[in-house]
Amino acid sequence: MTARTPGTRVERHPRIETGAQRARRVAALTTGVAAVAMAIYQVVTPGGPTATYESWSDFLREFLLLTYLTGSIAAMWAVWRTGLAPRSAFLLVTVGYALLTVGVAIGLLLREDPEWFFVLGGPGLLLSGVGFLVFGVTARRRNPLPLWAALLAVVGGFFALLLAEVGTTVLIGSFWLYVGTALRPSGEGTT
């Protein structure tokens, strides 16, 4: 064992994952799984979501939505920290989804959708949609993502919650699952 002097870095093997790398990967993978599960739920259950909270499936839907929203905030932080997303996209998506998270969490606690939810929901959807647009365009221009992944980010991110009733969250879920696997440590790039 050698003594380390202050200010020197310990070199790690390229395939060994640090705690921060693992957290970034887990955030993206969790978000992807929640989004795909939301899509399956929406396709399997007929009609649009209602705020009745009378069955376990109503709570499951809201839990998946909260998991997706908070996971997206963490995953956007992860891709920003790794340099895949610009700060502006990170901030837009984070603020937008934070607004939605507040409304959804309060609705879940009150067991009814607040009448004022549109005050948070409208701006939240707009900000997050623009954030994913900025992310996809910038990521494609910088070239760290393949074209199909950048398109999934833009289309999936913009329409994930707007058309969730028809299962569009599978698009953004697929994107986050790709990002979660692309963030794994390896000796070579995945793009």
MDTraj code that builds the backbone (N, CA, C; nanometers):
import mdtraj as md
import numpy as np

residues = "MET THR ALA ARG THR PRO GLY THR ARG VAL GLU ARG HIS PRO ARG ILE GLU THR GLY ALA GLN ARG ALA ARG ARG VAL ALA ALA LEU THR THR GLY VAL ALA ALA VAL ALA MET ALA ILE TYR GLN VAL VAL THR PRO GLY GLY PRO THR ALA THR TYR GLU SER TRP SER ASP PHE LEU ARG GLU PHE LEU LEU LEU THR TYR LEU THR GLY SER ILE ALA ALA MET TRP ALA VAL TRP ARG THR GLY LEU ALA PRO ARG SER ALA PHE LEU LEU VAL THR VAL GLY TYR ALA LEU LEU THR VAL GLY VAL ALA ILE GLY LEU LEU LEU ARG GLU ASP PRO GLU TRP PHE PHE VAL LEU GLY GLY PRO GLY LEU LEU LEU SER GLY VAL GLY PHE LEU VAL PHE GLY VAL THR ALA ARG ARG ARG ASN PRO LEU PRO LEU TRP ALA ALA LEU LEU ALA VAL VAL GLY GLY PHE PHE ALA LEU LEU LEU ALA GLU VAL GLY THR THR VAL LEU ILE GLY SER PHE TRP LEU TYR VAL GLY THR ALA LEU ARG PRO SER GLY GLU GLY THR THR".split()
xyz = np.array([
    [0.0858, -0.1163, 0.0000],
    [0.0000, 0.0000, 0.0000],
    [0.0905, 0.1227, 0.0000],
    [0.0608, 0.2188, -0.0866],
    [0.1427, 0.3389, -0.0946],
    [0.0699, 0.4547, -0.0299],
    [0.1489, 0.5438, 0.0267],
    [0.0892, 0.6627, 0.0899],
    [0.0494, 0.7620, -0.0184],
    [-0.0643, 0.8217, -0.0002],
    [-0.1137, 0.9204, -0.0953],
    [-0.0811, 1.0592, -0.0446],
    [-0.0296, 1.1422, -0.1307],
    [-0.0052, 1.2801, -0.0906],
    [-0.1284, 1.3625, -0.1217],
    [-0.1550, 1.4655, -0.0430],
    [-0.2726, 1.5485, -0.0680],
    [-0.2686, 1.6093, -0.2080],
    [-0.3837, 1.6106, -0.2713],
    [-0.3964, 1.6716, -0.4032],
    [-0.3721, 1.5759, -0.5178],
    [-0.3379, 1.4506, -0.4910],
    [-0.3189, 1.3542, -0.5983],
    [-0.4459, 1.2739, -0.6174],
    [-0.4687, 1.2348, -0.7406],
    [-0.5881, 1.1564, -0.7734],
    [-0.5549, 1.0088, -0.7763],
    [-0.6471, 0.9300, -0.7319],
    [-0.6341, 0.7850, -0.7413],
    [-0.6975, 0.7445, -0.8736],
    [-0.6208, 0.6789, -0.9578],
    [-0.6721, 0.6348, -1.0864],
    [-0.7626, 0.5136, -1.0666],
    [-0.8765, 0.5156, -1.1300],
    [-0.9700, 0.4041, -1.1206],
    [-0.9709, 0.3283, -1.2523],
    [-1.0000, 0.2042, -1.2410],
    [-1.0183, 0.1238, -1.3608],
    [-1.1411, 0.1757, -1.4344],
    [-1.1372, 0.1849, -1.5702],
    [-1.2509, 0.2435, -1.6436],
    [-1.3817, 0.1678, -1.6281],
    [-1.3773, 0.0422, -1.5866],
    [-1.5006, -0.0352, -1.5721],
    [-1.5540, -0.0366, -1.4289],
    [-1.4847, 0.0276, -1.3364],
    [-1.5318, 0.0332, -1.1988],
    [-1.6200, 0.1555, -1.1831],
    [-1.7384, 0.1321, -1.1323],
    [-1.8391, 0.2380, -1.1211],
    [-1.8295, 0.3067, -0.9850],
    [-1.8263, 0.4400, -0.9870],
    [-1.8265, 0.5145, -0.8611],
    [-1.9700, 0.5280, -0.8122],
    [-1.9852, 0.5717, -0.6876],
    [-2.1190, 0.5911, -0.6319],
    [-2.1998, 0.6934, -0.7098],
    [-2.1360, 0.8015, -0.7521],
    [-2.2063, 0.9053, -0.8281],
    [-2.2500, 0.8520, -0.9640],
    [-2.1636, 0.7759, -1.0304],
    [-2.2015, 0.7180, -1.1591],
    [-2.3189, 0.6222, -1.1431],
    [-2.3150, 0.5435, -1.0393],
    [-2.4234, 0.4480, -1.0144],
    [-2.5540, 0.5218, -0.9880],
    [-2.5480, 0.6285, -0.9091],
    [-2.6691, 0.7067, -0.8789],
    [-2.7270, 0.7679, -1.0061],
    [-2.6424, 0.8165, -1.0934],
    [-2.6904, 0.8748, -1.2199],
    [-2.7576, 0.7693, -1.3060],
    [-2.6964, 0.6526, -1.3130],
    [-2.7523, 0.5437, -1.3916],
    [-2.8845, 0.4961, -1.3340],
    [-2.8896, 0.4813, -1.2020],
    [-3.0120, 0.4350, -1.1360],
    [-3.1252, 0.5363, -1.1562],
    [-3.0939, 0.6647, -1.1498],
    [-3.1963, 0.7675, -1.1707],
    [-3.2569, 0.7546, -1.3103],
    [-3.1730, 0.7391, -1.4114],
    [-3.2231, 0.7267, -1.5481],
    [-3.3022, 0.5974, -1.5673],
    [-3.2508, 0.4869, -1.5139],
    [-3.3203, 0.3587, -1.5289],
    [-3.4533, 0.3570, -1.4544],
    [-3.4571, 0.4123, -1.3338],
    [-3.5817, 0.4179, -1.2569],
    [-3.6862, 0.5017, -1.3292],
    [-3.6427, 0.6139, -1.3836],
    [-3.7337, 0.7000, -1.4592],
    [-3.7877, 0.6264, -1.5807],
    [-3.7006, 0.5561, -1.6498],
    [-3.7441, 0.4808, -1.7675],
    [-3.8443, 0.3728, -1.7337],
    [-3.8189, 0.2990, -1.6275],
    [-3.9114, 0.1930, -1.5865],
    [-4.0459, 0.2525, -1.5457],
    [-4.0445, 0.3632, -1.4703],
    [-4.1701, 0.4272, -1.4284],
    [-4.2492, 0.4762, -1.5493],
    [-4.1803, 0.5336, -1.6480],
    [-4.2496, 0.5844, -1.7669],
    [-4.3098, 0.4713, -1.8495],
    [-4.2357, 0.3632, -1.8661],
    [-4.2888, 0.2487, -1.9404],
    [-4.4054, 0.1864, -1.8639],
    [-4.3948, 0.1755, -1.7328],
    [-4.5050, 0.1226, -1.6517],
    [-4.6284, 0.2118, -1.6630],
    [-4.6083, 0.3452, -1.6668],
    [-4.7218, 0.4368, -1.6862],
    [-4.7881, 0.4112, -1.8210],
    [-4.7080, 0.3895, -1.9242],
    [-4.7630, 0.3636, -2.0576],
    [-4.8454, 0.2354, -2.0581],
    [-4.7921, 0.1316, -1.9946],
    [-4.8655, 0.0046, -1.9876],
    [-4.9964, 0.0246, -1.9110],
    [-4.9903, 0.0952, -1.7995],
    [-5.1102, 0.1218, -1.7204],
    [-5.2143, 0.1960, -1.8042],
    [-5.1719, 0.2989, -1.8744],
    [-5.2664, 0.3794, -1.9522],
    [-5.3290, 0.3003, -2.0666],
    [-5.2526, 0.2106, -2.1271],
    [-5.3056, 0.1303, -2.2375],
    [-5.4006, 0.0224, -2.1854],
    [-5.3682, -0.0347, -2.0696],
    [-5.4495, -0.1431, -2.0138],
    [-5.5803, -0.0911, -1.9556],
    [-5.5787, 0.0259, -1.8929],
    [-5.7006, 0.0803, -1.8329],
    [-5.7723, 0.1681, -1.9347],
    [-5.8992, 0.1442, -1.9572],
    [-5.9725, 0.2213, -2.0578],
    [-6.0031, 0.3636, -2.0099],
    [-6.0065, 0.4556, -2.1045],
    [-6.0432, 0.5941, -2.0738],
    [-5.9304, 0.6730, -2.0109],
    [-5.9574, 0.8000, -1.9941],
    [-5.8594, 0.8889, -1.9337],
    [-5.8527, 0.8723, -1.7840],
    [-5.7458, 0.9219, -1.7239],
    [-5.7337, 0.9102, -1.5786],
    [-5.8352, 0.9998, -1.5076],
    [-5.8885, 0.9495, -1.3975],
    [-5.9811, 1.0280, -1.3164],
    [-5.9247, 1.0375, -1.1751],
    [-5.9612, 1.1411, -1.1072],
    [-5.9099, 1.1635, -0.9716],
    [-6.0063, 1.1110, -0.8669],
    [-6.0429, 0.9833, -0.8795],
    [-6.1383, 0.9281, -0.7841],
    [-6.0698, 0.8713, -0.6600],
    [-5.9516, 0.8161, -0.6768],
    [-5.8755, 0.7562, -0.5662],
    [-5.9603, 0.6555, -0.4883],
    [-6.0380, 0.5767, -0.5624],
    [-6.1233, 0.4773, -0.4984],
    [-6.0638, 0.3372, -0.5018],
    [-5.9591, 0.3175, -0.5799],
    [-5.8999, 0.1843, -0.5894],
    [-5.7482, 0.1947, -0.5827],
    [-5.6852, 0.0807, -0.5648],
    [-5.5397, 0.0777, -0.5587],
    [-5.4787, 0.1215, -0.6899],
    [-5.5501, 0.0995, -0.8021],
    [-5.4945, 0.1381, -0.9322],
    [-5.4860, 0.2897, -0.9472],
    [-5.5781, 0.3634, -0.8819],
    [-5.5689, 0.5103, -0.8844],
    [-5.4419, 0.5566, -0.8125],
    [-5.4131, 0.4941, -0.7008],
    [-5.2919, 0.5290, -0.6257],
    [-5.1662, 0.4838, -0.7005],
    [-5.1758, 0.3686, -0.7676],
    [-5.0627, 0.3207, -0.8473],
    [-5.0304, 0.4199, -0.9583],
    [-5.1323, 0.4686, -1.0278],
    [-5.1123, 0.5652, -1.1351],
    [-5.0414, 0.6899, -1.0829],
    [-5.0886, 0.7417, -0.9705],
    [-5.0283, 0.8634, -0.9151],
    [-4.8869, 0.8366, -0.8635],
    [-4.8642, 0.7197, -0.8055],
    [-4.7307, 0.6835, -0.7595],
    [-4.6342, 0.6744, -0.8773],
    [-4.6785, 0.6110, -0.9871],
    [-4.5936, 0.6026, -1.1064],
    [-4.5640, 0.7415, -1.1626],
    [-4.6649, 0.8272, -1.1622],
    [-4.6445, 0.9632, -1.2126],
    [-4.5452, 1.0393, -1.1256],
    [-4.5608, 1.0289, -0.9937],
    [-4.4657, 1.0960, -0.9032],
    [-4.3253, 1.0395, -0.9190],
    [-4.3156, 0.9081, -0.9351],
    [-4.1851, 0.8456, -0.9556],
    [-4.1231, 0.8951, -1.0852],
    [-4.2041, 0.9034, -1.1912],
    [-4.1535, 0.9532, -1.3191],
    [-4.1078, 1.0990, -1.3075],
    [-4.1890, 1.1837, -1.2443],
    [-4.1546, 1.3255, -1.2347],
    [-4.0276, 1.3482, -1.1527],
    [-4.0224, 1.2886, -1.0344],
    [-3.9034, 1.3085, -0.9503],
    [-3.7821, 1.2374, -1.0105],
    [-3.8048, 1.1235, -1.0711],
    [-3.6946, 1.0539, -1.1377],
    [-3.6411, 1.1326, -1.2556],
    [-3.7296, 1.1993, -1.3288],
    [-3.6857, 1.2823, -1.4418],
    [-3.5998, 1.3985, -1.3952],
    [-3.6371, 1.4563, -1.2816],
    [-3.5554, 1.5658, -1.2271],
    [-3.4157, 1.5129, -1.1937],
    [-3.4097, 1.3981, -1.1265],
    [-3.2794, 1.3390, -1.0920],
    [-3.2024, 1.2966, -1.2163],
    [-3.2715, 1.2398, -1.3145],
    [-3.2046, 1.1957, -1.4366],
    [-3.1548, 1.3145, -1.5190],
    [-3.2324, 1.4234, -1.5212],
    [-3.1842, 1.5427, -1.5917],
    [-3.0611, 1.5986, -1.5227],
    [-3.0580, 1.5936, -1.3909],
    [-2.9375, 1.6358, -1.3195],
    [-2.8202, 1.5467, -1.3607],
    [-2.8465, 1.4177, -1.3728],
    [-2.7409, 1.3236, -1.4097],
    [-2.6855, 1.3536, -1.5484],
    [-2.7734, 1.3766, -1.6462],
    [-2.7224, 1.4021, -1.7814],
    [-2.6586, 1.5399, -1.7916],
    [-2.7028, 1.6330, -1.7094],
    [-2.6367, 1.7638, -1.7061],
    [-2.4965, 1.7493, -1.6470],
    [-2.4848, 1.6737, -1.5379],
    [-2.3543, 1.6558, -1.4726],
    [-2.2564, 1.5788, -1.5615],
    [-2.3060, 1.4918, -1.6463],
    [-2.2173, 1.4175, -1.7358],
    [-2.1886, 1.4933, -1.8645],
    [-2.2521, 1.6077, -1.8837],
    [-2.2260, 1.6888, -2.0021],
    [-2.3144, 1.6571, -2.1213],
    [-2.4137, 1.5701, -2.1056],
    [-2.5035, 1.5390, -2.2164],
    [-2.6092, 1.6473, -2.2388],
    [-2.6436, 1.7199, -2.1350],
    [-2.7490, 1.8213, -2.1454],
    [-2.6944, 1.9573, -2.1044],
    [-2.7395, 2.0628, -2.1716],
    [-2.6993, 2.1959, -2.1280],
    [-2.7722, 2.2356, -1.9994],
    [-2.7174, 2.3315, -1.9315],
    [-2.7766, 2.3767, -1.8052],
    [-2.9185, 2.4297, -1.8261],
    [-2.9423, 2.4976, -1.9380],
    [-3.0750, 2.5540, -1.9637],
    [-3.1806, 2.4446, -1.9732],
    [-3.1485, 2.3338, -2.0409],
    [-3.2439, 2.2233, -2.0509],
    [-3.2691, 2.1628, -1.9137],
    [-3.1628, 2.1447, -1.8371],
    [-3.1764, 2.0912, -1.7010],
    [-3.2684, 2.1798, -1.6176],
    [-3.2475, 2.3103, -1.6220],
    [-3.3289, 2.4020, -1.5416],
    [-3.4740, 2.4053, -1.5881],
    [-3.4960, 2.4070, -1.7193],
    [-3.6334, 2.4105, -1.7715],
    [-3.7119, 2.2860, -1.7319],
    [-3.6522, 2.1702, -1.7519],
    [-3.7214, 2.0453, -1.7171],
    [-3.7402, 2.0355, -1.5660],
    [-3.6391, 2.0721, -1.4907],
    [-3.6474, 2.0625, -1.3452],
    [-3.7565, 2.1533, -1.2894],
    [-3.7595, 2.2782, -1.3320],
    [-3.8628, 2.3701, -1.2823],
    [-4.0014, 2.3238, -1.3274],
    [-4.0132, 2.2835, -1.4538],
    [-4.1426, 2.2369, -1.5041],
    [-4.1942, 2.1155, -1.4300],
    [-4.1081, 2.0164, -1.4133],
    [-4.1515, 1.8958, -1.3442],
    [-4.1678, 1.9173, -1.1943],
    [-4.0941, 2.0108, -1.1379],
    [-4.1135, 2.0428, -0.9954],
    [-4.2525, 2.1022, -0.9743],
    [-4.2960, 2.1889, -1.0648],
    [-4.4314, 2.2447, -1.0547],
    [-4.5366, 2.1342, -1.0629],
    [-4.5187, 2.0438, -1.1575],
    [-4.6130, 1.9325, -1.1711],
    [-4.6097, 1.8416, -1.0494],
    [-4.4903, 1.8174, -0.9956],
    [-4.4763, 1.7306, -0.8789],
    [-4.5523, 1.7864, -0.7598],
    [-4.5431, 1.9164, -0.7396],
    [-4.6158, 1.9791, -0.6290],
    [-4.7658, 1.9566, -0.6450],
    [-4.8179, 1.9805, -0.7629],
    [-4.9613, 1.9625, -0.7872],
    [-5.0061, 1.8179, -0.7712],
    [-4.9277, 1.7252, -0.8250],
    [-4.9635, 1.5830, -0.8154],
    [-4.9548, 1.5353, -0.6704],
    [-4.8509, 1.5753, -0.5992],
    [-4.8347, 1.5325, -0.4595],
    [-4.9480, 1.5864, -0.3719],
    [-4.9853, 1.7108, -0.3923],
    [-5.0956, 1.7680, -0.3139],
    [-5.2270, 1.6977, -0.3485],
    [-5.2473, 1.6692, -0.4764],
    [-5.3666, 1.5954, -0.5168],
    [-5.3722, 1.4574, -0.4548],
    [-5.2585, 1.3922, -0.4460],
    [-5.2532, 1.2598, -0.3851],
    [-5.2815, 1.2676, -0.2354],
    [-5.2271, 1.3680, -0.1695],
    [-5.2517, 1.3840, -0.0260],
    [-5.3972, 1.4199, 0.0040],
    [-5.4563, 1.5061, -0.0803],
    [-5.5955, 1.5468, -0.0607],
    [-5.6948, 1.4454, -0.1166],
    [-5.6441, 1.3516, -0.1961],
    [-5.7263, 1.2512, -0.2639],
    [-5.8271, 1.3114, -0.3601],
    [-5.7884, 1.4216, -0.4197],
    [-5.8654, 1.4827, -0.5281],
    [-5.7741, 1.5798, -0.6012],
    [-5.8009, 1.5977, -0.7294],
    [-5.7202, 1.6930, -0.8046],
    [-5.7566, 1.8344, -0.7624],
    [-5.6556, 1.9146, -0.7241],
    [-5.6865, 2.0523, -0.6853],
    [-5.7427, 2.1304, -0.8045],
    [-5.8375, 2.2170, -0.7768],
    [-5.8965, 2.2968, -0.8843],
    [-5.7949, 2.3929, -0.9436],
    [-5.6942, 2.4293, -0.8683],
    [-5.5931, 2.5227, -0.9143],
    [-5.4754, 2.4538, -0.9821],
    [-5.4861, 2.3226, -1.0086],
    [-5.3739, 2.2486, -1.0663],
    [-5.3292, 2.3075, -1.1996],
    [-5.4207, 2.3608, -1.2782],
    [-5.3840, 2.4167, -1.4082],
    [-5.2855, 2.5322, -1.3952],
    [-5.2862, 2.5995, -1.2794],
    [-5.1929, 2.7103, -1.2570],
    [-5.0491, 2.6571, -1.2548],
    [-5.0301, 2.5369, -1.2027],
    [-4.8987, 2.4743, -1.2022],
    [-4.8780, 2.3861, -1.3252],
    [-4.9836, 2.3167, -1.3650],
    [-4.9719, 2.2199, -1.4738],
    [-4.9400, 2.2811, -1.6079],
    [-5.0057, 2.3898, -1.6426],
    [-4.9816, 2.4542, -1.7726],
    [-4.8373, 2.4996, -1.7889],
    [-4.7896, 2.5859, -1.6993],
    [-4.6502, 2.6288, -1.7095],
    [-4.5506, 2.5130, -1.6935],
    [-4.5848, 2.4171, -1.6084],
    [-4.4955, 2.3032, -1.5880],
    [-4.4776, 2.2211, -1.7143],
    [-4.5883, 2.1930, -1.7838],
    [-4.5802, 2.1179, -1.9093],
    [-4.5057, 2.1969, -2.0162],
    [-4.5319, 2.3269, -2.0234],
    [-4.4654, 2.4108, -2.1226],
    [-4.3141, 2.4162, -2.0978],
    [-4.2749, 2.4424, -1.9737],
    [-4.1318, 2.4503, -1.9410],
    [-4.0607, 2.3178, -1.9667],
    [-4.1204, 2.2084, -1.9233],
    [-4.0547, 2.0789, -1.9429],
    [-4.0484, 2.0426, -2.0913],
    [-4.1541, 2.0726, -2.1660],
    [-4.1529, 2.0453, -2.3099],
    [-4.0434, 2.1223, -2.3817],
    [-4.0304, 2.2511, -2.3498],
    [-3.9237, 2.3326, -2.4090],
    [-3.7872, 2.2813, -2.3635],
    [-3.7768, 2.2398, -2.2367],
    [-3.6508, 2.1864, -2.1860],
    [-3.6062, 2.0617, -2.2600],
    [-3.6998, 1.9693, -2.2857],
    [-3.6638, 1.8494, -2.3610],
    [-3.6303, 1.8833, -2.5067],
    [-3.6960, 1.9833, -2.5632],
    [-3.6637, 2.0277, -2.6981],
    [-3.5203, 2.0812, -2.7029],
    [-3.4869, 2.1683, -2.6090],
    [-3.3508, 2.2231, -2.6010],
    [-3.2496, 2.1103, -2.5797],
    [-3.2827, 2.0178, -2.4932],
    [-3.1939, 1.9054, -2.4651],
    [-3.1676, 1.8232, -2.5904],
    [-3.2739, 1.7828, -2.6591],
    [-3.2584, 1.6993, -2.7784],
    [-3.1806, 1.7673, -2.8893],
    [-3.2121, 1.8937, -2.9158],
    [-3.1433, 1.9671, -3.0220],
    [-2.9964, 1.9872, -2.9868],
    [-2.9700, 2.0284, -2.8641],
    [-2.8316, 2.0522, -2.8218],
    [-2.7516, 1.9223, -2.8185],
    [-2.8124, 1.8165, -2.7680],
    [-2.7421, 1.6880, -2.7616],
    [-2.7084, 1.6376, -2.9015],
    [-2.7969, 1.6610, -2.9953],
    [-2.7689, 1.6166, -3.1328],
    [-2.6597, 1.7027, -3.1967],
    [-2.6635, 1.8330, -3.1717],
    [-2.5613, 1.9214, -3.2288],
    [-2.4240, 1.8919, -3.1717],
    [-2.4173, 1.8640, -3.0425],
    [-2.2895, 1.8298, -2.9786],
    [-2.2462, 1.6884, -3.0147],
    [-2.3410, 1.6104, -3.0642],
    [-2.3193, 1.4749, -3.1126],
    [-2.2890, 1.3698, -3.0062],
    [-2.3325, 1.3840, -2.8798],
    [-2.3103, 1.2731, -2.7869],
    [-2.4201, 1.1676, -2.7943],
    [-2.5312, 1.2003, -2.8615],
    [-2.6420, 1.1052, -2.8708],
    [-2.6674, 1.0708, -3.0171],
    [-2.7057, 0.9470, -3.0434],
    [-2.7485, 0.9140, -3.1792],
    [-2.8773, 0.9894, -3.2132],
    [-2.9023, 1.0066, -3.3417],
    [-3.0196, 1.0822, -3.3855],
    [-3.1484, 1.0257, -3.3272],
    [-3.1628, 0.8929, -3.3265],
    [-3.2870, 0.8337, -3.2765],
    [-3.3081, 0.8648, -3.1282],
    [-3.2001, 0.8682, -3.0499],
    [-3.2126, 0.8983, -2.9067],
    [-3.2489, 1.0449, -2.8859],
    [-3.1902, 1.1335, -2.9646],
    [-3.2245, 1.2758, -2.9554],
    [-3.3714, 1.2980, -2.9928],
    [-3.4185, 1.2261, -3.0940],
    [-3.5604, 1.2371, -3.1326],
    [-3.6516, 1.1833, -3.0227],
    [-3.6126, 1.0738, -2.9595],
    [-3.6913, 1.0222, -2.8470],
    [-3.6990, 1.1242, -2.7343],
    [-3.5886, 1.1929, -2.7074],
    [-3.5871, 1.2945, -2.6022],
    [-3.6827, 1.4083, -2.6354],
    [-3.6787, 1.4557, -2.7601],
    [-3.7628, 1.5689, -2.7998],
    [-3.9101, 1.5288, -2.8044],
    [-3.9409, 1.4281, -2.8829],
    [-4.0814, 1.3878, -2.9011],
    [-4.1365, 1.3273, -2.7721],
    [-4.0614, 1.2370, -2.7132],
    [-4.1066, 1.1729, -2.5895],
    [-4.1200, 1.2712, -2.4752],
    [-4.0220, 1.3596, -2.4607],
    [-4.0268, 1.4582, -2.3528],
    [-4.1396, 1.5577, -2.3696],
    [-4.1649, 1.5979, -2.4930],
    [-4.2700, 1.6963, -2.5163],
    [-4.4091, 1.6356, -2.4998],
    [-4.4277, 1.5151, -2.5505],
    [-4.5607, 1.4543, -2.5481],
    [-4.5830, 1.3539, -2.4352],
    [-4.4817, 1.3304, -2.3523],
    [-4.4925, 1.2282, -2.2476],
    [-4.6166, 1.2464, -2.1618],
    [-4.6387, 1.3654, -2.1128],
    [-4.7520, 1.3884, -2.0237],
    [-4.8723, 1.4477, -2.0964],
    [-4.8495, 1.5136, -2.2095],
    [-4.9629, 1.5711, -2.2831],
    [-5.0564, 1.4633, -2.3364],
    [-4.9997, 1.3557, -2.3855],
    [-5.0801, 1.2476, -2.4434],
    [-5.0595, 1.1156, -2.3694],
    [-5.0369, 1.1241, -2.2410],
    [-5.0077, 1.0046, -2.1615],
    [-5.1214, 0.9028, -2.1668],
    [-5.2428, 0.9478, -2.1924],
    [-5.3581, 0.8569, -2.1957],
    [-5.3466, 0.7519, -2.3039],
    [-5.2674, 0.7786, -2.4083],
    [-5.2518, 0.6810, -2.5160],
    [-5.1179, 0.6088, -2.5086],
    [-5.0457, 0.6253, -2.3991],
    [-4.9230, 0.5501, -2.3780],
    [-4.7960, 0.6135, -2.4314],
    [-4.7967, 0.7446, -2.4542],
    [-4.6776, 0.8099, -2.5099],
    [-4.5595, 0.8139, -2.4132],
    [-4.5825, 0.7841, -2.2875],
    [-4.4694, 0.7835, -2.1939],
    [-4.3710, 0.6718, -2.2252],
    [-4.4110, 0.5768, -2.3106],
    [-4.3177, 0.4718, -2.3512],
    [-4.2013, 0.5323, -2.4297],
    [-4.2243, 0.6429, -2.4990],
    [-4.1170, 0.7068, -2.5757],
    [-4.0090, 0.7632, -2.4836],
    [-4.0504, 0.8432, -2.3861],
    [-3.9516, 0.9017, -2.2964],
    [-3.8936, 0.7939, -2.2047],
    [-3.9737, 0.6929, -2.1741],
    [-3.9215, 0.5814, -2.0957],
    [-3.8110, 0.5076, -2.1693],
    [-3.8306, 0.4862, -2.2984],
    [-3.7274, 0.4213, -2.3795],
    [-3.6009, 0.5061, -2.3844],
    [-3.6190, 0.6372, -2.3935],
    [-3.5031, 0.7269, -2.3930],
    [-3.4257, 0.7145, -2.2621],
    [-3.4966, 0.7206, -2.1488],
    [-3.4273, 0.7144, -2.0200],
    [-3.3630, 0.5782, -1.9980],
    [-3.4251, 0.4711, -2.0471],
    [-3.3629, 0.3393, -2.0363],
    [-3.2344, 0.3345, -2.1185],
    [-3.2353, 0.3943, -2.2370],
    [-3.1135, 0.4022, -2.3176],
    [-3.0053, 0.4814, -2.2442],
    [-3.0432, 0.5966, -2.1895],
    [-2.9453, 0.6799, -2.1181],
    [-2.8892, 0.6038, -1.9985],
    [-2.9744, 0.5339, -1.9257],
    [-2.9284, 0.4572, -1.8107],
    [-2.8286, 0.3491, -1.8478],
    [-2.8477, 0.2866, -1.9625],
    [-2.7509, 0.1860, -2.0066],
    [-2.6277, 0.2510, -2.0686],
    [-2.6431, 0.3673, -2.1307],
    [-2.5289, 0.4371, -2.1919],
    [-2.4374, 0.4980, -2.0871],
    [-2.4879, 0.5253, -1.9676],
    [-2.4061, 0.5844, -1.8630],
    [-2.3228, 0.4816, -1.7875],
    [-2.3342, 0.3556, -1.8240],
    [-2.2559, 0.2530, -1.7539],
    [-2.1084, 0.2709, -1.7876],
    [-2.0218, 0.2395, -1.6925],
    [-1.8791, 0.2552, -1.7173],
    [-1.8288, 0.1493, -1.8149],
    [-1.7477, 0.1932, -1.9072],
    [-1.6861, 0.1015, -2.0022],
    [-1.5609, 0.1666, -2.0574],
    [-1.4828, 0.0900, -2.1231],
    [-1.3612, 0.1411, -2.1813],
    [-1.3844, 0.2158, -2.3113],
    [-1.5048, 0.1992, -2.3706],
    [-1.5323, 0.2649, -2.4980],
    [-1.6692, 0.3291, -2.4938],
    [-1.6934, 0.4254, -2.5807],
    [-1.8215, 0.4966, -2.5832],
    [-1.9323, 0.4132, -2.6424],
    [-2.0554, 0.4519, -2.6159],
    [-2.1700, 0.3763, -2.6660],
    [-2.2416, 0.4491, -2.7771],
    [-2.1999, 0.5706, -2.8074],
    [-2.2707, 0.6462, -2.9112],
    [-2.2110, 0.6263, -3.0461],
])
top = md.Topology()
chain = top.add_chain()
for i, resn in enumerate(residues, 1):
    res = top.add_residue(resn, chain, resSeq=i)
    for name in ("N", "CA", "C"):
        top.add_atom(name, md.element.get_by_symbol(name[0]), res)
traj = md.Trajectory(xyz[None], top)
